[in-house]
Amino acid sequence: MIPEIKTTAEQKMNKTVEALKADLGKVRTGRAHPGILDHLHVDYYGTSMPINQVCNVTLADARTITVQPFEKKMVGPVEKAIRDSDLGVNPATQGDVIRIPMPALTEERRRDLTKIVRAEAENARVAVRNIRRDANEHLKRLLKDKEVGEDDERKAQDEVQKMTDRHIADIDRLLHAKEADLMAV
């Protein structure tokens, strides 16, 4: 029983950290990187497909992403999907290649993005703490139902706490790296 509770808690905490990584990857910095387009979808023969499955997404330089659809007739829909996205970029088409210049961030915009990133990290910390609380409640229920002894329950709670501390440290590390990336000019 106790190993199952710990394993479940560990998996949920790992998913929380992975979700934060994905969310932070979507926050645009001044630099270009192909992963910025991963969450965008385009209509492909009546099916919503991720852009990176219908196009070749590469970097031309530090501030420019190039997108080349595999089929020439997909240029228009892909450009429209990028323009209508929440990225605030203005793609330019040259033949069958779409160039996306990434504008430099203003100081004010950098501060706003830092606040957003901090809020995302805090939400992830809260999620990890909620997972800890749920695991501890399960452990207390096992103790109450006399399925485990007090020593085992206390030891398991300590292990869950260490797991929580480790995941919160990971979240803090991701946050500091993203903040440094945002504030770099």
Contact map, one row per residue, 1 for C-alpha under 8 A:
11111000000000000000000000000000000000000000000000000000000000000000000000000000000000000000000000000000000000000000000000000000000000000000000000000000000000000000000000000000000000000
11111100000000000000000000000000000000000000000000000000000000000000000000000000000000000000000000000000000000000000000000000000000000000010000000000000000100000000000000000000000000000
11111110000000000000000000000000000000000000000000000000000000000000000000000000000000000000000000000000000000000000000000000000000000000000000000000000000000000000000000000000000000000
11111111000000000000000000000000000000000000000000000000000000000000000000000000000000000000000000000000000000000000000000000000000000000000000000000000000000000000000000000000000000000
11111111100000000000000000000000000000000000000000000000000000000000000000000000000000000000000000000000000000000000000000000000000000100110000000000000000000000000000000000000000000000
01111111110000000000000000000000000000000000000000000000000000000000000000000000000000000000000000000000000000000000000000000000000000100000000000000000000100010000000000000000000000000
00111111111000000000000000000000000000000000000000000000000000000000000000000000000000000000000000000000000000000000000000000000000000000000000000000000000000000000000000000000000000000
00011111111100000000000000000000000000000000000000000000000000000000000000000000000000000000000000000000000000000000000000000000000000000000000000000000000000000000000000000000000000000
00001111111110000000000000000000000000000000000000000000000000000000000000000000000000000000000000000000000000000000000000000000001100100000000000000000000000010000000000000000000000000
00000111111111000000000000000000000000000000000000000000000000000000000000000000000000000000000000000000000000000000000000000000000000000000000000000000000000000010000000000000000000000
00000011111111100000000000000000000000000000000000000000000000000000000000000000000000000000000000000000000000000000000000000000000000000000000000000000000000000000000000000000000000000
00000001111111110000000000000000000000000000000000000000000000000000000000000000000000000000000000000000000000000000000000000001001000000000000000000000000000000000000000000000000000000
00000000111111111000000000000000000000000000000000000000000000000000000000000000000000000000000000000000000000000000000000000011001000000000000000000000000000000001001000000000000000000
00000000011111111100000000000000000000000000000000000000000000000000000000000000000000000000000000000000000000000000000000000000000000000000000000000000000000000000001000000000000000000
00000000001111111110000000000000000000000000000000000000000000000000000000000000000000000000000000000000000000000000000000000000000000000000000000000000000000000000000000000000000000000
00000000000111111111000000000000000000000000000000000000000000000000000000000000000000000000000000000000000000000000000000010011000000000000000000000000000000000000000000000000000000000
00000000000011111111100000000000000000000000000000000000000000000000000000000000000000000000000000000000000000000000000000010000000000000000000000000000000000000000001001100000000000000
00000000000001111111110000000000000000000000000000000000000000000000000000000000000000000000000000000000000000000000000000000000000000000000000000000000000000000000000000000000000000000
00000000000000111111111000000000000000000000000000000000000000000000000000000000000000000000000000000000000000000000000000000000000000000000000000000000000000000000000000000000000000000
00000000000000011111111100000000000000000000000000000000000000000000000000000000000000000000000000000000000000000000000110010000000000000000000000000000000000000000000000100000000000000
00000000000000001111111110000000000000000000000000000000000000000000000000000000000000000000000000000000000000000000000000000000000000000000000000000000000000000000000000000100000000000
00000000000000000111111111000000000000000000000000000000000000000000000000000000000000000000000000000000000000000000000000000000000000000000000000000000000000000000000000000000000000000
00000000000000000011111111100000000000000000000000000000000000000000000000000000000000000000000000000000000000000000000100000000000000000000000000000000000000000000000000000000000000000
00000000000000000001111111100000000000000000000000000000000000000000000000000000000000000000000000000000000000000000100100000000000000000000000000000000000000000000000000000000010000000
00000000000000000000111111110000001100000000000000000000000000000000000000000000000000000000000000000000000000000000000000000000000000000000000000000000000000000000000000000000000000000
00000000000000000000011111110000001100100000000000000000000000000000000000000000000000000000000000000000000000000000000000000000000000000000000000000000000000000000000000000000000000000
00000000000000000000001111111000000100000000000000000000000000000000000000000000000000000000000000000000000000001000100000000000000000000000000000000000000000000000000000000000000000000
00000000000000000000000011111110000100000000000000000000000000000000000000000000000000100000000000000000000000000000000000000000000000000000000000000000000000000000000000000000000000000
00000000000000000000000000111111000000000000000000000000000000000000000000000000000000000000000000000000100000000000000000000000000000000000000000000000000000000000000000000000000011000
00000000000000000000000000011111000000000000000000000000000000100000000000000000000000000000000000000111100000000000000000000000000000000000000000000000000000000000000000000000000001001
00000000000000000000000000011111100000000000000000000000000001100000000000000000000000000000000000000101000000000000000000000000000000000000000000000000000000000000000000000000000000000
00000000000000000000000000001111110100000000000000000000001011111000000000000000000000000000000000000100000000000000000000000000000000000000000000000000000000000000000000000000000000000
00000000000000000000000000000011111100000000000000000000001001001000000000000000000000000000000000000000000000000000000000000000000000000000000000000000000000000000000000000000000000000
00000000000000000000000000000001111111000000000000000000111000001000000000000000000000000000000000000000000000000000000000000000000000000000000000000000000000000000000000000000000000000
00000000000000000000000011000000111111000000000000000000000000000000000000000000000000000000000000000000000000000000000000000000000000000000000000000000000000000000000000000000000000000
00000000000000000000000011110001111111100000000000000000000000000000000000000000000000000000000000000000000000000000000000000000000000000000000000000000000000000000000000000000000000000
00000000000000000000000000000000011111110000000000110000000000000000000000000000010000000000000000000000000000000000000000000000000000000000000000000000000000000000000000000000000000000
00000000000000000000000000000000011111110000000001110000000000000000000000000000000000000000000000000000000000000000000000000000000000000000000000000000000000000000000000000000000000000
00000000000000000000000001000000000111111000000001100000000000000000000000000000000000000000000000000000000000000000000000000000000000000000000000000000000000000000000000000000000000000
00000000000000000000000000000000000011111100000001100000000000000000000000000000110010000000000000000000000000000000000000000000000000000000000000000000000000000000000000000000000000000
00000000000000000000000000000000000000111110000111100000000000000000000000000000100000000000000000000000000000000000000000000000000000000000000000000000000000000000000000000000000000000
00000000000000000000000000000000000000011111000111100000000000000000000000001100100000000000000000000000000000000000000000000000000000000000000000000000000000000000000000000000000000000
00000000000000000000000000000000000000001111111110000000000000000000000000001000000000000000000000000000000000000000000000000000000000000000000000000000000000000000000000000000000000000
00000000000000000000000000000000000000000111111110000100000000000000000001000000000000000000000000000000000000000000000000000000000000000000000000000000000000000000000000000000000000000
00000000000000000000000000000000000000000011111000000000000000000000000000000000000000000000000000000000000000000000000000000000000000000000000000000000000000000000000000000000000000000
00000000000000000000000000000000000000000011111100000000000000000000000000000000000000000000000000000000000000000000000000000000000000000000000000000000000000000000000000000000000000000
00000000000000000000000000000000000000000011111110000000000000000000000000000000000000000000000000000000000000000000000000000000000000000000000000000000000000000000000000000000000000000
00000000000000000000000000000000000000001111011111000000000000000000000000000000000000000000000000000000000000000000000000000000000000000000000000000000000000000000000000000000000000000
00000000000000000000000000000000000000001111001111101100000000000000000000000000000000000000000000000000000000000000000000000000000000000000000000000000000000000000000000000000000000000
00000000000000000000000000000000000001111100000111111100000000000000000000000000000000000000000000000000000000000000000000000000000000000000000000000000000000000000000000000000000000000
00000000000000000000000000000000000011111100000011111110000000000000000000000100000000000000000000000000000000000000000000000000000000000000000000000000000000000000000000000000000000000
00000000000000000000000000000000000011000000000001111111100000000000000000000000000000000000000000000000000000000000000000000000000000000000000000000000000000000000000000000000000000000
00000000000000000000000000000000000000000000000011111111000000000000000000000000000000000000000000000000000000000000000000000000000000000000000000000000000000000000000000000000000000000
00000000000000000000000000000000000000000001000011111111000000000000111000000000000000000000000000000000000000000000000000000000000000000000000000000000000000000000000000000000000000000
00000000000000000000000000000000000000000000000000111111100000000011110000000000000000000000000000000000000000000000000000000000000000000000000000000000000000000000000000000000000000000
00000000000000000000000000000000000000000000000000011111110000000011110000000000000000000000000000000000000000000000000000000000000000000000000000000000000000000000000000000000000000000
00000000000000000000000000000000010000000000000000010011111000001111000000000000000000000000000000000000000000000000000000000000000000000000000000000000000000000000000000000000000000000
00000000000000000000000000000000010000000000000000000001111100001110000000000000000000000000000000000000000000000000000000000000000000000000000000000000000000000000000000000000000000000
00000000000000000000000000000001110000000000000000000000111111011100000000000000000000000000000000000000000000000000000000000000000000000000000000000000000000000000000000000000000000000
00000000000000000000000000000000000000000000000000000000011111111100000000000000000000000000000000000000000000000000000000000000000000000000000000000000000000000000000000000000000000000
00000000000000000000000000000001000000000000000000000000001111111000000000000000000000000000000000000000000000000000000000000000000000000000000000000000000000000000000000000000000000000
00000000000000000000000000000011100000000000000000000000001111110000000000000000000000000000000000000000000000000000000000000000000000000000000000000000000000000000000000000000000000000
00000000000000000000000000000111000000000000000000000000000111111000000000000000000000000000000000001110000000000000000000000000000000000000000000000000000000000000000000000000000000000
00000000000000000000000000000001000000000000000000000000001111111100000000000000000000000000000000111100000000000000000000000000000000000000000000000000000000000000000000000000000000000
00000000000000000000000000000001110000000000000000000000111110111110000000000000000000000000000000111100000000000000000000000000000000000000000000000000000000000000000000000000000000000
00000000000000000000000000000000000000000000000000000000111100011111000000000000000000000000000011110000000000000000000000000000000000000000000000000000000000000000000000000000000000000
00000000000000000000000000000000000000000000000000000011110000001111100000000000000000000000000011110000000000000000000000000000000000000000000000000000000000000000000000000000000000000
00000000000000000000000000000000000000000000000000000011100000000111110000100000000000000000000111000000000000000000000000000000000000000000000000000000000000000000000000000000000000000
00000000000000000000000000000000000000000000000000000111000000000011111101100100000000000000000110000000000000000000000000000000000000000000000000000000000000000000000000000000000000000
00000000000000000000000000000000000000000000000000000111000000000001111101000000000000000000000000000000000000000000000000000000000000000000000000000000000000000000000000000000000000000
00000000000000000000000000000000000000000000000000000100000000000000111111100000000000000000000000000000000000000000000000000000000000000000000000000000000000000000000000000000000000000
00000000000000000000000000000000000000000000000000000000000000000000111111100000000000000000000100000000000000000000000000000000000000000000000000000000000000000000000000000000000000000
00000000000000000000000000000000000000000000000000000000000000000000001111110000000000000000000000000000000000000000000000000000000000000000000000000000000000000000000000000000000000000
00000000000000000000000000000000000000000001000000000000000000000000111111111100000000000000000000000000000000000000000000000000000000000000000000000000000000000000000000000000000000000
00000000000000000000000000000000000000000000000000000000000000000001101111111110000000000000000111000000000000000000000000000000000000000000000000000000000000000000000000000000000000000
00000000000000000000000000000000000000000000000000000000000000000000000011111111000000000000000000000000000000000000000000000000000000000000000000000000000000000000000000000000000000000
00000000000000000000000000000000000000000110000000000000000000000000000001111111100000000000000000000000000000000000000000000000000000000000000000000000000000000000000000000000000000000
00000000000000000000000000000000000000000100000000100000000000000000100001111111110000000000000000000000000000000000000000000000000000000000000000000000000000000000000000000000000000000
00000000000000000000000000000000000000000000000000000000000000000000000000111111111000000011100001000000000000000000000000000000000000000000000000000000000000000000000000000000000000000
00000000000000000000000000000000000000000000000000000000000000000000000000011111111100000000000000000000000000000000000000000000000000000000000000000000000000000000000000000000000000000
00000000000000000000000000000000000000011100000000000000000000000000000000001111111110000000000000000000000000000000000000000000000000000000000000000000000000000000000000000000000000000
00000000000000000000000000000000000010010000000000000000000000000000000000000111111110101110000000000000000000000000000000000000000000000000000000000000000000000000000000000000000000000
00000000000000000000000000000000000000000000000000000000000000000000000000000011111110011110000000000000000000000000000000000000000000000000000000000000000000000000000000000000000000000
00000000000000000000000000000000000000000000000000000000000000000000000000000001111111000000000000000000000000000000000000000000000000000000000000000000000000000000000000000000000000000
00000000000000000000000000000000000000010000000000000000000000000000000000000000111111110000000000000000000000000000000000000000000000000000000000000000000000000000000000000000000000000
00000000000000000000000000000000000000000000000000000000000000000000000000000000000111110000000000000000000000000000000000000000000000000000000000000000000000000000000000000000000000000
00000000000000000000000000010000000000000000000000000000000000000000000000000000010011111000000000000000000000000000000000000000000000000000000000000000000000000000000000000000000000000
00000000000000000000000000000000000000000000000000000000000000000000000000000000001011111100000000000000000000000000000000000000000000000000000000000000000000000000000000000000000000000
00000000000000000000000000000000000000000000000000000000000000000000000000000000011000111110000000011110000000000000000000000000000000000000000000000000000000000000000000000000000000000
00000000000000000000000000000000000000000000000000000000000000000000000000000000011000011111000000011000000000000000000000000000000000000000000000000000000000000000000000000000000000000
00000000000000000000000000000000000000000000000000000000000000000000000000000010011000001111100001111000000000000000000000000000000000000000000000000000000000000000000000000000000000000
00000000000000000000000000000000000000000000000000000000000000000000000000000010000000000111110001110000000000000000000000000000000000000000000000000000000000000000000000000000000000000
00000000000000000000000000000000000000000000000000000000000000000000000000000010000000000011111111100000000000000000000000000000000000000000000000000000000000000000000000000000000000000
00000000000000000000000000000000000000000000000000000000000000000000000000000000000000000001111111100000000000000000000000000000000000000000000000000000000000000000000000000000000000000
00000000000000000000000000000000000000000000000000000000000000000000000000000000000000000000111111000000000000000000000000000000000000000000000000000000000000000000000000000000000000000
00000000000000000000000000000000000000000000000000000000000000000001100100100000000000000000111111000000000000000000000000000000000000000000000000000000000000000000000000000000000000000
00000000000000000000000000000000000000000000000000000000000000000111100000100000000000000000111111100000000000000000000000000000000000000000000000000000000000000000000000000000000000000
00000000000000000000000000000000000000000000000000000000000000000111000000100010000000000011111111110000000000000000000000000000000000000000000000000000000000000000000000000000000000000
00000000000000000000000000000000000000000000000000000000000000011110000000000000000000000011110011111000000000000000000000000000000000000000000000000000000000000000000000000000000000000
00000000000000000000000000000000000000000000000000000000000000011110000000000000000000001111000001111100000000000000000000000000000000000000000000000000000000000000000000000000000000000
00000000000000000000000000000000000000000000000000000000000000111000000000000000000000001110000000111110000000000000000000000000000000000000000000000000000000000000000000000000000000000
00000000000000000000000000000111000000000000000000000000000000111000000000000000000000001000000000011111000000000000000000000000000000000000000000000000000000000000000000000000000000000
00000000000000000000000000000100000000000000000000000000000000100000000000000000000000001000000000001111100000000000000000000000000000000000000000000000000000000000000000000000000000000
00000000000000000000000000000110000000000000000000000000000000000000000000000000000000000000000000000111110000000000000000000000000000000000000000000000000000000000000000000000000000000
00000000000000000000000000001100000000000000000000000000000000000000000000000000000000000000000000000011111011000000000000000000000000000000000000000000000000000000000000000000000000000
00000000000000000000000000000000000000000000000000000000000000000000000000000000000000000000000000000001111111000000000000000000000000000000000000000000000000000000000000000000000000000
00000000000000000000000000000000000000000000000000000000000000000000000000000000000000000000000000000000111111100000000000000000000000000000000000000000000000000000000000000000000000000
00000000000000000000000000000000000000000000000000000000000000000000000000000000000000000000000000000000011111110000000000000000000000000000000000000000000000000000000000000000000000000
00000000000000000000000000000000000000000000000000000000000000000000000000000000000000000000000000000000111111111000000000000000000000000000000000000000000000000000000000000000000000000
00000000000000000000000000000000000000000000000000000000000000000000000000000000000000000000000000000000111111111100000000000000000000000000000000000000000000000000000000000000000001100
00000000000000000000000000000000000000000000000000000000000000000000000000000000000000000000000000000000001111111110000000000000000000000000000000000000000000000000000000000000000000000
00000000000000000000000000000000000000000000000000000000000000000000000000000000000000000000000000000000000111111111000000000000000000000000000000000000000000000000000000000000000000000
00000000000000000000000000100000000000000000000000000000000000000000000000000000000000000000000000000000000011111111100000000000000000000000000000000000000000000000000000000000000001000
00000000000000000000000000000000000000000000000000000000000000000000000000000000000000000000000000000000000001111111110000000000000000000000000000000000000000000000000000000000001001000
00000000000000000000000000000000000000000000000000000000000000000000000000000000000000000000000000000000000000111111111000000000000000000000000000000000000000000000000000000000000000000
00000000000000000000000000000000000000000000000000000000000000000000000000000000000000000000000000000000000000011111111100000000000000000000000000000000000000000000000000000000000000000
00000000000000000000000100100000000000000000000000000000000000000000000000000000000000000000000000000000000000001111111110000000000000000000000000000000000000000000000000000010011000000
00000000000000000000000000000000000000000000000000000000000000000000000000000000000000000000000000000000000000000111111111000000000000000000000000000000000000000000000000000010000000000
00000000000000000000000000000000000000000000000000000000000000000000000000000000000000000000000000000000000000000011111111100000000000000000000000000000000000000000000000000000000000000
00000000000000000001001100000000000000000000000000000000000000000000000000000000000000000000000000000000000000000001111111110000000000000000000000000000000000000000000000000000000000000
00000000000000000001000000000000000000000000000000000000000000000000000000000000000000000000000000000000000000000000111111111000000000000000000000000000000000000000000000110010000000000
00000000000000000000000000000000000000000000000000000000000000000000000000000000000000000000000000000000000000000000011111111100000000000000000000000000000000000000000000000000000000000
00000000000000000000000000000000000000000000000000000000000000000000000000000000000000000000000000000000000000000000001111111110000000000000000000000000000000000000000000000000000000000
00000000000000011001000000000000000000000000000000000000000000000000000000000000000000000000000000000000000000000000000111111111000000000000000000000000000000000000000000100000000000000
00000000000000000000000000000000000000000000000000000000000000000000000000000000000000000000000000000000000000000000000011111111100000000000000000000000000000000000000100100000000000000
00000000000000000000000000000000000000000000000000000000000000000000000000000000000000000000000000000000000000000000000001111111110000000000000000000000000000000000000000000000000000000
00000000000010010000000000000000000000000000000000000000000000000000000000000000000000000000000000000000000000000000000000111111111000000000000000000000000000000000000000000000000000000
00000000000110010000000000000000000000000000000000000000000000000000000000000000000000000000000000000000000000000000000000011111111100000000000000000000000000000001001100000000000000000
00000000000000000000000000000000000000000000000000000000000000000000000000000000000000000000000000000000000000000000000000001111111110000000000000000000000000000001000000000000000000000
00000000000000000000000000000000000000000000000000000000000000000000000000000000000000000000000000000000000000000000000000000111111111000000000000000000000000000000000000000000000000000
00000000100110000000000000000000000000000000000000000000000000000000000000000000000000000000000000000000000000000000000000000011111111100000000000000000000000000000000000000000000000000
00000000100000000000000000000000000000000000000000000000000000000000000000000000000000000000000000000000000000000000000000000001111111110000000000000000000000011001000000000000000000000
00000000000000000000000000000000000000000000000000000000000000000000000000000000000000000000000000000000000000000000000000000000111111111000000000000000000000000000000000000000000000000
00000000000000000000000000000000000000000000000000000000000000000000000000000000000000000000000000000000000000000000000000000000011111111100000000000000000000000000000000000000000000000
00001100100000000000000000000000000000000000000000000000000000000000000000000000000000000000000000000000000000000000000000000000001111111110000000000000000000010000000000000000000000000
00000000000000000000000000000000000000000000000000000000000000000000000000000000000000000000000000000000000000000000000000000000000111111111000000000000000010010000000000000000000000000
00000000000000000000000000000000000000000000000000000000000000000000000000000000000000000000000000000000000000000000000000000000000011111111100000000000000000000000000000000000000000000
00001000000000000000000000000000000000000000000000000000000000000000000000000000000000000000000000000000000000000000000000000000000001111111110000000000000000000000000000000000000000000
01001000000000000000000000000000000000000000000000000000000000000000000000000000000000000000000000000000000000000000000000000000000000111111111000000000100110000000000000000000000000000
00000000000000000000000000000000000000000000000000000000000000000000000000000000000000000000000000000000000000000000000000000000000000011111111100000000100000000000000000000000000000000
00000000000000000000000000000000000000000000000000000000000000000000000000000000000000000000000000000000000000000000000000000000000000001111111110000000000000000000000000000000000000000
00000000000000000000000000000000000000000000000000000000000000000000000000000000000000000000000000000000000000000000000000000000000000000111111111110000000000000000000000000000000000000
00000000000000000000000000000000000000000000000000000000000000000000000000000000000000000000000000000000000000000000000000000000000000000011111111111100100000000000000000000000000000000
00000000000000000000000000000000000000000000000000000000000000000000000000000000000000000000000000000000000000000000000000000000000000000001111111100000000000000000000000000000000000000
00000000000000000000000000000000000000000000000000000000000000000000000000000000000000000000000000000000000000000000000000000000000000000000111111110000000000000000000000000000000000000
00000000000000000000000000000000000000000000000000000000000000000000000000000000000000000000000000000000000000000000000000000000000000000000011111111000000000000000000000000000000000000
00000000000000000000000000000000000000000000000000000000000000000000000000000000000000000000000000000000000000000000000000000000000000000000011111111000000000000000000000000000000000000
00000000000000000000000000000000000000000000000000000000000000000000000000000000000000000000000000000000000000000000000000000000000000000000011011111101100000000000000000000000000000000
00000000000000000000000000000000000000000000000000000000000000000000000000000000000000000000000000000000000000000000000000000000000000000000001001111111100000000000000000000000000000000
00000000000000000000000000000000000000000000000000000000000000000000000000000000000000000000000000000000000000000000000000000000000000000000001000011111110000000000000000000000000000000
00000000000000000000000000000000000000000000000000000000000000000000000000000000000000000000000000000000000000000000000000000000000000000000000000001111111000000000000000000000000000000
00000000000000000000000000000000000000000000000000000000000000000000000000000000000000000000000000000000000000000000000000000000000000000000000000011111111100000000000000000000000000000
00000000000000000000000000000000000000000000000000000000000000000000000000000000000000000000000000000000000000000000000000000000000000000011001000011111111110000000000000000000000000000
00000000000000000000000000000000000000000000000000000000000000000000000000000000000000000000000000000000000000000000000000000000000000000000000000000111111111000000000000000000000000000
00000000000000000000000000000000000000000000000000000000000000000000000000000000000000000000000000000000000000000000000000000000000000000000000000000011111111100000000000000000000000000
01000100000000000000000000000000000000000000000000000000000000000000000000000000000000000000000000000000000000000000000000000000000000000010000000000001111111110000000000000000000000000
00000000000000000000000000000000000000000000000000000000000000000000000000000000000000000000000000000000000000000000000000000000000000010010000000000000111111111000000000000000000000000
00000000000000000000000000000000000000000000000000000000000000000000000000000000000000000000000000000000000000000000000000000000000000000000000000000000011111111100000000000000000000000
00000000000000000000000000000000000000000000000000000000000000000000000000000000000000000000000000000000000000000000000000000000000000000000000000000000001111111110000000000000000000000
00000100100000000000000000000000000000000000000000000000000000000000000000000000000000000000000000000000000000000000000000000000000100110000000000000000000111111111000000000000000000000
00000000000000000000000000000000000000000000000000000000000000000000000000000000000000000000000000000000000000000000000000000000000100000000000000000000000011111111100000000000000000000
00000000000000000000000000000000000000000000000000000000000000000000000000000000000000000000000000000000000000000000000000000000000000000000000000000000000001111111110000000000000000000
00000000010000000000000000000000000000000000000000000000000000000000000000000000000000000000000000000000000000000000000000000000000000000000000000000000000000111111111000000000000000000
00000000000010000000000000000000000000000000000000000000000000000000000000000000000000000000000000000000000000000000000000000001100100000000000000000000000000011111111100000000000000000
00000000000000000000000000000000000000000000000000000000000000000000000000000000000000000000000000000000000000000000000000000000000000000000000000000000000000001111111110000000000000000
00000000000000000000000000000000000000000000000000000000000000000000000000000000000000000000000000000000000000000000000000000000000000000000000000000000000000000111111111000000000000000
00000000000011001000000000000000000000000000000000000000000000000000000000000000000000000000000000000000000000000000000000000001000000000000000000000000000000000011111111100000000000000
00000000000000000000000000000000000000000000000000000000000000000000000000000000000000000000000000000000000000000000000000001001000000000000000000000000000000000001111111110000000000000
00000000000000000000000000000000000000000000000000000000000000000000000000000000000000000000000000000000000000000000000000000000000000000000000000000000000000000000111111111000000000000
00000000000000001000000000000000000000000000000000000000000000000000000000000000000000000000000000000000000000000000000000000000000000000000000000000000000000000000011111111100000000000
00000000000000001001000000000000000000000000000000000000000000000000000000000000000000000000000000000000000000000000000010011000000000000000000000000000000000000000001111111110000000000
00000000000000000000000000000000000000000000000000000000000000000000000000000000000000000000000000000000000000000000000010000000000000000000000000000000000000000000000111111111000000000
00000000000000000000000000000000000000000000000000000000000000000000000000000000000000000000000000000000000000000000000000000000000000000000000000000000000000000000000011111111100000000
00000000000000000000100000000000000000000000000000000000000000000000000000000000000000000000000000000000000000000000000000000000000000000000000000000000000000000000000001111111110000000
00000000000000000000000000000000000000000000000000000000000000000000000000000000000000000000000000000000000000000000110010000000000000000000000000000000000000000000000000111111111000000
00000000000000000000000000000000000000000000000000000000000000000000000000000000000000000000000000000000000000000000000000000000000000000000000000000000000000000000000000011111111100000
00000000000000000000000000000000000000000000000000000000000000000000000000000000000000000000000000000000000000000000000000000000000000000000000000000000000000000000000000001111111110000
00000000000000000000000100000000000000000000000000000000000000000000000000000000000000000000000000000000000000000000100000000000000000000000000000000000000000000000000000000111111111000
00000000000000000000000000000000000000000000000000000000000000000000000000000000000000000000000000000000000000000100100000000000000000000000000000000000000000000000000000000011111111100
00000000000000000000000000000000000000000000000000000000000000000000000000000000000000000000000000000000000000000000000000000000000000000000000000000000000000000000000000000001111111110
00000000000000000000000000001000000000000000000000000000000000000000000000000000000000000000000000000000000000000000000000000000000000000000000000000000000000000000000000000000111111110
00000000000000000000000000001100000000000000000000000000000000000000000000000000000000000000000000000000000001001100000000000000000000000000000000000000000000000000000000000000011111111
00000000000000000000000000000000000000000000000000000000000000000000000000000000000000000000000000000000000001000000000000000000000000000000000000000000000000000000000000000000001111111
00000000000000000000000000000000000000000000000000000000000000000000000000000000000000000000000000000000000000000000000000000000000000000000000000000000000000000000000000000000000111111
00000000000000000000000000000100000000000000000000000000000000000000000000000000000000000000000000000000000000000000000000000000000000000000000000000000000000000000000000000000000001111
